[in-house]
Every structure is written in structure tokens, then in C-alpha cells.
Amino acid sequence: MLKKIQRRFILAAMAAFGTVMLLILAGINAVNYYRTTSMQDHLAMELLTHERTARSGPEAPPPPVREKRGRDSETAFMTRFFTVHCDADGGIKEVLRDYISSVDEETAKAYAQAVLLKGREKGYYKNYRYLVSRSEKGISVLFLNTSIQLQSMRTLLFVSLATGVCSLLMVFFLTLLFSRRAVMPYMKNIEQQKRFITDAGHELKTPLTSIATSADIAAMEHEGDEWIENIRRQTARLTKLVGDMVTLSRLDEETPFPEMSRFSISEAAWEAAEPFAVLAKAQGKTYSQRIEEGLILYGDTNAIQRMISILLDNAVRYSDDGGEIRMQLYRRRGRVCIEVSNTCNLPDVSNLDRLFDRFYRLDESRSSLTGGTGIGLSMVRAIAETHGGKATVQSDDGTKICFRVVF
């Protein structure tokens, strides 16, 4: 129980911190990308406007660049770009490479054709930010060298990811270190509750035994007395309830079954189901079963048999008159499955999973008549989970209910 709560605490803490860290890193990189591309697009637009208004020669001064946030008067001398002018059909008319030397004319033409095929107005192509401008005179494509900015964005992304991973590792180890102390008050509360249930169960056994013995003696002297019979029924029900509560409390312990071993669940299921087949027939109900032979499970034989007995007992108790009960044990995709289904009349199918809650009942009046305690299905789920399995329930139309346990 302690390890399970610790794992949940660590997972919750890591999920919360990881989500916040992911949002922060995504926000930082998104803002940096938007800011960088906006500056590059504005600069490309200024350069393209300059190219349209004046055809500079090789010795011409660099185009004027207005000082803006993130740029100064030296930006114009540091800017490397080239422009490709095309006609309206995309045919290349002129290539201007006055402010770049690393790209020849053929490469510039190839870049322009590749960009025009994309059909986008702006974006990245290799290490260049391009801008496509269309007018009556034709199409102009400007390529701005952004290798330094791209490397800067990659560096920021790498550093932020590395920082996030290191932060997650540090938080994980710190959470692992302090998790036991964090859940200790909760664990003490649970231990006190379990100790109370166990102690109360032992204390109640003596008076219940005394009441049952006195009722048996009184029944011999006053045979057929309905009040005495009622005392005996309620005493038996209370004794069973106390025993189930103590058992359920033990199932919450770290190792409820210290001597688990491999056993034939097929044989265990046959043995557990046999008395319920007779009971169902005696009540005029149809019982059928399909148990696959040779299935092996690692666990506690008595606990698995008790789980099957609880499911079959519920099916017999709560199935409608003349109803059908079916029990199946089979292997599917490497997993052992137990299914117990019965016909019934469910008033509500929206909260069926609450049947596994302690003392929850769909129909209080009928449960009282059938003698149910309301914790049997809680024991089913607890036994399944202690064996690494899962218990579920479903009903499609409210006329049939199916409990399934998968190991």
C-alpha cells in the first residue's frame, strides 16, 4: 500500500511539474521563433522594396535599414541576401547577388524555382528566409541569409530541452526522497483505520459467538419461534460482515498473501463453482459454465476461489426468477479471464463501477432481503488487484450484467 501511494504521489508530482515545464519551454521557443521570423520578414520586406526602387551596382552602398528593436545601424552591413526577379509566369529574368558571395547564379535560380513550386509567400528554405512578392511587373523572390539566427534558435531549443530534462530529473529525485515523508500522515491514518477494524472485529467475535450460542439454546427450548430465528439470522449476517471487513482490511496490506505459488486456476474454478451450480438449479435458474483446461496462475488459491465464489453468489442472489447464470474461464492474448454473468433487471446502468465501492448497493431493499453485506465486490476488486489483475463490470441494456476479471 505504501509503495502504491508513493508511486501515485510521484507520478502526480512529475506530471504536474512536467506539464508546467513543457508549457514554459514551448512558450519560450514559440515566442523566440515568432520574434525572430517577424524581424526577418520585416527586414526582407525593406530589402525587397529597396531592390524594386533602385538597381544597385556592385559598388553601391548597402540598402538603408531603419533602426528597429533588435537592429542597429550596423545591421545593413551585416545582412547577406540575394534577389531573383521573374516574369508573371515564373520565368527568371534577373538574379541580383550584390550582397552575397556564397551563392552562384545557377544555385540562386534553383532556389527560386523550388520556392515558387511550394506556392507559399514566405518561409524557410535551407539556411535562407525567403519572401515572395507579386506585382504587375512580375514576381520577385528575396532570400535572406539567416544561418546565424537559425543556429541561435536551435541552440536555444537544445539548451531549453536540456534544462527541462535536468530539471525533471532533479525534481524526480527530490520527490522520490521526500515522497515517503509526504504520504506518511496518510499512511498512519490508514494503518489506524485498519487496526481499528481488526481490533473491533476481534472484540465483536466474542459477544457474537455468545449471542449465537444463546440463540441456539433458546431455539431448542422454543422451537419455531420467529423472533429467535430472526436473532440467529441477523447474528449470522453480522458475523459474516465482521469477517469480511477484517479480510478486506488485510487485503490492503503490503503482502496480504505471503505464500503465493503457481496453481491450476482451472481446477480451482471447478471446485469453487460446483456448489453454486446445485444452488442455482434448486432455485429454478439455468446455470452454465465453460472452463478451459490447463490454465495456470501465480497467486493464492484460496483467495481466487473466494473471489469466484463471491461473483457466483452475487449472480445467484441477484438474478431474476428463472434467470440464466453463466461462468467462463478462458485465456485470451496471453491473459487469464474470468467472466460471471446473469440476467437481471437493473434500475440504472450509469454507475455500475460503483458496485465495487464498499457498502454501495443499486437496490437497498432487495439487498437487505437477500442478505448481502455490500462489501463482497470490494473484496473481488481487492483480490484481483493484489494478483496484478483488474475487475470490471458492464451491462448493455440493463437486462444482463457481466463481471470480468483479467489477470
C-alpha positions as CSV (number, residue, x, y, z in Angstrom):
1,M,0.0,0.0,0.0
2,L,2.8,2.4,0.9
3,K,4.7,1.8,-2.3
4,K,1.5,2.2,-4.3
5,I,0.7,5.5,-2.7
6,Q,4.3,6.7,-3.1
7,R,4.2,5.8,-6.8
8,R,0.9,7.7,-7.3
9,F,2.3,10.7,-5.4
10,I,5.5,10.7,-7.5
11,L,3.6,10.3,-10.8
12,A,1.2,13.1,-9.9
13,A,4.0,15.5,-8.9
14,M,6.1,14.6,-12.0
15,A,3.0,15.0,-14.3
16,A,2.2,18.5,-12.8
17,F,5.8,19.7,-12.9
18,G,6.4,18.2,-16.4
19,T,3.3,19.9,-17.8
20,V,4.3,23.3,-16.4
21,M,7.9,22.8,-17.7
22,L,6.6,21.8,-21.1
23,L,4.4,24.8,-21.3
24,I,7.2,27.2,-20.3
25,L,9.7,25.7,-22.8
26,A,7.2,25.7,-25.6
27,G,6.2,29.3,-24.8
28,I,9.9,30.5,-24.7
29,N,10.7,28.8,-28.0
30,A,7.5,29.8,-29.7
31,V,8.0,33.5,-28.7
32,N,11.6,33.4,-29.8
33,Y,10.6,31.8,-33.1
34,Y,7.8,34.4,-33.7
35,R,10.0,37.3,-32.8
36,T,12.9,36.2,-34.9
37,T,10.8,35.4,-38.0
38,S,8.9,38.7,-37.7
39,M,12.2,40.6,-37.6
40,Q,13.5,38.7,-40.6
41,D,10.2,39.2,-42.6
42,H,10.3,43.0,-41.9
43,L,13.9,43.2,-42.9
44,A,13.2,41.1,-46.1
45,M,10.3,43.5,-47.0
46,E,12.6,46.5,-46.6
47,L,15.3,45.0,-48.7
48,L,12.8,43.9,-51.4
49,T,11.4,47.5,-51.5
50,H,14.9,48.8,-51.9
51,E,15.6,46.4,-54.7
52,R,12.5,47.4,-56.6
53,T,13.2,51.2,-56.4
54,A,16.8,51.1,-57.3
55,R,19.0,48.6,-59.1
56,S,22.3,48.9,-57.3
57,G,25.6,48.1,-58.9
58,P,28.4,46.0,-57.3
59,E,29.9,49.1,-55.6
60,A,26.6,50.5,-54.5
61,P,26.2,51.1,-50.7
62,P,24.1,48.7,-48.8
63,P,20.3,49.4,-48.7
64,P,19.1,51.7,-45.9
65,V,17.7,49.8,-42.9
66,R,15.6,51.7,-40.4
67,E,16.6,51.1,-36.8
68,K,14.1,49.0,-35.0
69,R,14.0,46.9,-31.9
70,G,16.7,44.2,-32.2
71,R,18.5,46.1,-35.1
72,D,21.0,48.9,-35.2
73,S,22.8,50.9,-37.9
74,E,25.3,48.1,-38.5
75,T,22.6,45.6,-39.5
76,A,22.7,46.7,-43.1
77,F,26.4,45.9,-43.4
78,M,25.9,42.5,-41.8
79,T,23.0,41.5,-44.0
80,R,23.6,38.9,-46.7
81,F,20.9,38.3,-49.3
82,F,20.1,37.9,-53.0
83,T,17.1,38.5,-55.1
84,V,15.6,36.7,-58.1
85,H,13.2,38.6,-60.4
86,C,10.8,36.6,-62.6
87,D,8.1,37.3,-65.0
88,A,4.4,36.6,-64.3
89,D,4.8,33.0,-65.5
90,G,7.7,32.3,-63.2
91,G,10.4,32.6,-65.9
92,I,13.6,34.0,-64.4
93,K,14.6,37.4,-65.8
94,E,17.4,38.6,-63.4
95,V,19.4,37.5,-60.5
96,L,20.9,40.1,-58.2
97,R,23.8,38.9,-56.0
98,D,25.4,42.2,-55.0
99,Y,25.3,41.4,-51.2
100,I,26.3,37.8,-51.2
101,S,29.2,35.7,-52.5
102,S,28.4,32.2,-51.3
103,V,25.7,31.6,-53.9
104,D,26.3,31.4,-57.6
105,E,23.7,32.4,-60.2
106,E,22.6,28.8,-61.1
107,T,22.1,28.0,-57.4
108,A,20.0,31.2,-56.9
109,K,17.8,30.2,-59.9
110,A,17.3,26.7,-58.5
111,Y,16.4,28.1,-55.1
112,A,13.8,30.5,-56.7
113,Q,12.2,27.7,-58.7
114,A,12.0,25.4,-55.7
115,V,10.3,28.2,-53.6
116,L,7.9,29.1,-56.4
117,L,6.8,25.4,-56.6
118,K,5.9,25.5,-52.9
119,G,3.3,28.2,-53.6
120,R,4.0,30.0,-50.3
121,E,4.6,33.6,-49.8
122,K,7.3,33.3,-47.1
123,G,9.1,30.6,-45.2
124,Y,12.5,28.9,-44.8
125,Y,14.5,27.2,-47.5
126,K,17.8,25.7,-46.4
127,N,19.5,28.5,-44.4
128,Y,17.5,31.3,-46.0
129,R,14.3,33.1,-45.1
130,Y,12.5,33.9,-48.4
131,L,9.8,36.4,-49.2
132,V,7.8,36.2,-52.5
133,S,6.3,39.5,-53.8
134,R,3.9,39.5,-56.8
135,S,3.1,42.6,-58.8
136,E,2.0,43.6,-62.3
137,K,5.7,43.7,-63.4
138,G,6.3,40.1,-62.3
139,I,7.4,38.1,-59.3
140,S,10.4,38.9,-57.0
141,V,11.9,36.4,-54.6
142,L,14.3,37.6,-51.9
143,F,16.5,35.2,-50.0
144,L,17.8,36.5,-46.7
145,N,20.7,34.5,-45.1
146,T,19.6,33.5,-41.6
147,S,22.1,30.9,-40.8
148,I,23.2,32.7,-37.6
149,Q,19.6,33.2,-36.4
150,L,18.6,29.6,-37.2
151,Q,21.6,28.4,-35.3
152,S,20.7,30.6,-32.4
153,M,17.1,29.2,-32.4
154,R,18.5,25.6,-32.5
155,T,20.8,26.4,-29.6
156,L,18.0,27.9,-27.6
157,L,15.8,24.8,-28.3
158,F,18.6,22.4,-27.3
159,V,19.6,24.4,-24.1
160,S,15.9,24.7,-23.1
161,L,15.3,21.0,-23.6
162,A,18.5,20.0,-21.7
163,T,17.4,22.4,-18.9
164,G,14.0,20.8,-18.8
165,V,15.3,17.3,-18.7
166,C,17.8,18.1,-16.0
167,S,15.0,19.9,-14.0
168,L,12.7,16.9,-14.4
169,L,15.5,14.5,-13.1
170,M,16.3,16.8,-10.2
171,V,12.6,17.1,-9.3
172,F,12.2,13.3,-9.6
173,F,15.0,12.5,-7.2
174,L,13.8,15.2,-4.7
175,T,10.2,13.9,-5.0
176,L,11.5,10.3,-4.5
177,L,13.5,11.5,-1.5
178,F,10.6,13.3,0.2
179,S,7.6,11.3,-1.0
180,R,7.7,8.8,1.9
181,R,7.6,11.7,4.4
182,A,4.8,13.4,2.4
183,V,2.5,10.3,2.5
184,M,3.4,9.2,6.0
185,P,0.5,11.0,7.7
186,Y,-2.0,9.5,5.2
187,M,-0.4,6.1,5.8
188,K,-0.7,6.5,9.6
189,N,-4.4,7.3,9.2
190,I,-4.9,4.2,7.0
191,E,-3.0,2.0,9.5
192,Q,-5.1,3.3,12.4
193,Q,-8.3,2.5,10.4
194,K,-7.1,-1.0,9.6
195,R,-6.0,-1.6,13.2
196,F,-9.4,-0.3,14.4
197,I,-11.3,-2.7,12.0
198,T,-9.1,-5.6,13.1
199,D,-9.4,-4.9,16.8
200,A,-13.1,-4.2,16.6
201,G,-13.6,-7.5,14.6
202,H,-11.8,-9.5,17.3
203,E,-13.8,-7.7,20.1
204,L,-17.1,-8.4,18.3
205,K,-16.4,-12.1,17.8
206,T,-16.9,-12.9,21.5
207,P,-20.3,-11.3,22.0
208,L,-21.5,-12.5,18.6
209,T,-20.5,-16.1,19.5
210,S,-22.3,-15.7,22.8
211,I,-25.4,-14.4,21.2
212,A,-25.4,-17.1,18.6
213,T,-24.9,-19.8,21.3
214,S,-27.7,-18.4,23.4
215,A,-30.0,-18.2,20.4
216,D,-29.3,-21.9,19.5
217,I,-30.1,-22.9,23.1
218,A,-33.3,-20.8,23.1
219,A,-34.3,-22.3,19.7
220,M,-34.1,-25.8,21.2
221,E,-36.4,-24.8,24.1
222,H,-38.8,-22.7,21.9
223,E,-38.7,-24.4,18.6
224,G,-40.2,-22.5,15.7
225,D,-40.1,-19.1,17.5
226,E,-39.8,-16.5,14.7
227,W,-38.0,-13.9,17.0
228,I,-35.3,-16.4,17.9
229,E,-34.9,-17.4,14.2
230,N,-34.6,-13.7,13.3
231,I,-31.9,-13.3,16.0
232,R,-30.0,-16.2,14.6
233,R,-30.2,-14.9,11.0
234,Q,-29.1,-11.4,11.9
235,T,-26.3,-12.8,14.1
236,A,-25.0,-14.9,11.3
237,R,-25.2,-11.9,8.9
238,L,-23.3,-9.7,11.4
239,T,-20.7,-12.4,11.9
240,K,-20.1,-12.7,8.2
241,L,-19.9,-8.9,7.8
242,V,-17.3,-8.6,10.6
243,G,-15.3,-11.4,8.9
244,D,-15.5,-9.8,5.5
245,M,-14.4,-6.4,6.9
246,V,-11.4,-7.9,8.6
247,T,-10.5,-9.8,5.4
248,L,-10.9,-6.7,3.3
249,S,-8.6,-4.8,5.7
250,R,-5.9,-7.4,5.4
251,L,-6.1,-7.2,1.6
252,D,-4.9,-3.6,1.8
253,E,-1.6,-4.7,3.5
254,E,1.7,-4.7,1.6
255,T,1.8,-8.5,1.4
256,P,-1.7,-9.9,2.0
257,F,-0.7,-13.3,0.6
258,P,2.9,-14.1,1.8
259,E,2.8,-17.7,0.4
260,M,1.8,-17.2,-3.3
261,S,2.5,-20.0,-5.7
262,R,1.7,-21.4,-9.2
263,F,-1.6,-23.4,-9.2
264,S,-4.2,-24.6,-11.7
265,I,-6.9,-22.0,-11.8
266,S,-9.0,-24.3,-13.9
267,E,-9.2,-26.9,-11.1
268,A,-9.8,-24.1,-8.5
269,A,-12.7,-22.7,-10.6
270,W,-14.3,-26.2,-11.0
271,E,-14.1,-26.7,-7.2
272,A,-15.5,-23.2,-6.4
273,A,-18.3,-23.3,-8.9
274,E,-19.7,-26.7,-8.1
275,P,-21.9,-25.8,-5.1
276,F,-23.4,-22.8,-7.0
277,A,-24.5,-25.0,-9.9
278,V,-26.5,-27.0,-7.5
279,L,-27.9,-23.9,-5.7
280,A,-29.0,-22.3,-9.0
281,K,-30.8,-25.5,-10.1
282,A,-32.5,-25.7,-6.7
283,Q,-33.8,-22.1,-7.2
284,G,-35.1,-22.9,-10.7
285,K,-32.4,-21.0,-12.5
286,T,-30.3,-22.0,-15.5
287,Y,-26.6,-22.4,-14.9
288,S,-23.9,-23.0,-17.5
289,Q,-20.1,-22.8,-17.4
290,R,-17.1,-23.1,-19.8
291,I,-13.8,-23.7,-18.1
292,E,-10.7,-24.0,-20.2
293,E,-8.4,-26.7,-19.0
294,G,-4.8,-26.4,-18.1
295,L,-4.8,-22.7,-17.1
296,I,-2.1,-21.8,-14.6
297,L,-2.0,-18.7,-12.4
298,Y,0.5,-17.4,-9.8
299,G,-1.2,-16.4,-6.6
300,D,-3.2,-17.6,-3.6
301,T,-5.6,-20.4,-4.4
302,N,-8.0,-19.7,-1.5
303,A,-8.3,-16.0,-2.4
304,I,-9.0,-16.8,-6.1
305,Q,-11.6,-19.4,-5.1
306,R,-13.2,-16.9,-2.7
307,M,-13.3,-14.3,-5.5
308,I,-15.1,-16.7,-7.8
309,S,-17.5,-17.7,-5.0
310,I,-18.4,-14.1,-4.4
311,L,-19.1,-13.5,-8.1
312,L,-21.2,-16.7,-8.4
313,D,-23.0,-16.0,-5.1
314,N,-24.0,-12.5,-6.3
315,A,-25.1,-13.9,-9.6
316,V,-27.4,-16.5,-7.9
317,R,-28.7,-13.9,-5.4
318,Y,-29.5,-11.1,-7.7
319,S,-30.5,-12.9,-10.9
320,D,-34.2,-12.7,-11.7
321,D,-36.6,-15.6,-11.2
322,G,-35.9,-18.3,-13.7
323,G,-32.9,-16.3,-14.9
324,E,-29.7,-17.5,-16.6
325,I,-26.2,-17.6,-14.9
326,R,-23.0,-18.3,-16.9
327,M,-19.5,-18.6,-15.7
328,Q,-16.5,-18.7,-18.1
329,L,-12.7,-19.2,-17.6
330,Y,-10.5,-18.8,-20.6
331,R,-7.2,-17.5,-22.0
332,R,-7.1,-14.6,-24.4
333,R,-4.0,-12.9,-25.8
334,G,-1.9,-14.4,-23.0
335,R,-4.2,-13.3,-20.2
336,V,-6.5,-15.3,-18.0
337,C,-10.1,-14.1,-18.0
338,I,-12.9,-14.9,-15.6
339,E,-16.4,-13.9,-16.6
340,V,-19.6,-14.3,-14.5
341,S,-22.9,-13.0,-16.0
342,N,-26.5,-13.3,-15.1
343,T,-29.8,-11.9,-16.3
344,C,-31.4,-9.2,-14.1
345,N,-33.4,-6.0,-14.1
346,L,-31.1,-3.1,-13.4
347,P,-32.7,0.2,-12.5
348,D,-29.7,2.2,-13.5
349,V,-26.6,1.3,-15.6
350,S,-24.8,4.6,-15.5
351,N,-22.9,4.0,-12.2
352,L,-22.1,0.3,-12.4
353,D,-18.5,0.7,-11.4
354,R,-19.7,1.9,-8.0
355,L,-20.7,-1.6,-7.3
356,F,-17.1,-2.2,-6.3
357,D,-17.3,0.5,-3.6
358,R,-17.7,-0.7,-0.1
359,F,-21.4,-0.9,1.1
360,Y,-22.7,0.5,-2.2
361,R,-25.9,-1.1,-3.5
362,L,-28.1,-0.4,-6.5
363,D,-31.2,-1.6,-4.7
364,E,-31.1,-1.3,-0.9
365,S,-34.3,-3.1,-0.3
366,R,-33.5,-6.1,-2.3
367,S,-30.0,-6.3,-0.9
368,S,-31.4,-6.4,2.6
369,L,-33.8,-9.3,1.6
370,T,-31.0,-11.3,0.0
371,G,-28.7,-10.9,3.0
372,G,-25.9,-9.1,1.2
373,T,-23.3,-7.1,3.1
374,G,-22.3,-4.7,0.4
375,I,-18.5,-5.4,0.5
376,G,-18.3,-8.7,-1.5
377,L,-17.5,-7.0,-4.8
378,S,-15.0,-4.7,-3.0
379,M,-13.2,-7.9,-2.0
380,V,-13.3,-9.1,-5.6
381,R,-11.6,-6.0,-6.9
382,A,-9.0,-6.1,-4.0
383,I,-8.2,-9.7,-4.6
384,A,-7.8,-9.1,-8.4
385,E,-5.5,-6.1,-7.8
386,T,-3.3,-7.9,-5.3
387,H,-2.8,-10.5,-8.0
388,G,-1.9,-7.9,-10.6
389,G,-5.4,-8.1,-12.3
390,K,-8.3,-5.9,-13.0
391,A,-12.0,-6.3,-12.2
392,T,-14.7,-4.6,-14.3
393,V,-18.4,-4.7,-14.8
394,Q,-20.7,-3.9,-17.8
395,S,-24.3,-4.0,-18.9
396,D,-25.5,-3.0,-22.3
397,D,-29.3,-2.8,-21.8
398,G,-29.9,-3.4,-18.1
399,T,-31.2,-6.9,-18.6
400,K,-27.9,-8.7,-18.2
401,I,-24.8,-7.8,-16.1
402,C,-21.3,-9.2,-16.6
403,F,-18.4,-9.1,-14.2
404,R,-15.0,-9.7,-15.7
405,V,-11.6,-10.2,-14.0
406,V,-8.5,-10.2,-16.2
407,F,-5.1,-11.4,-14.9
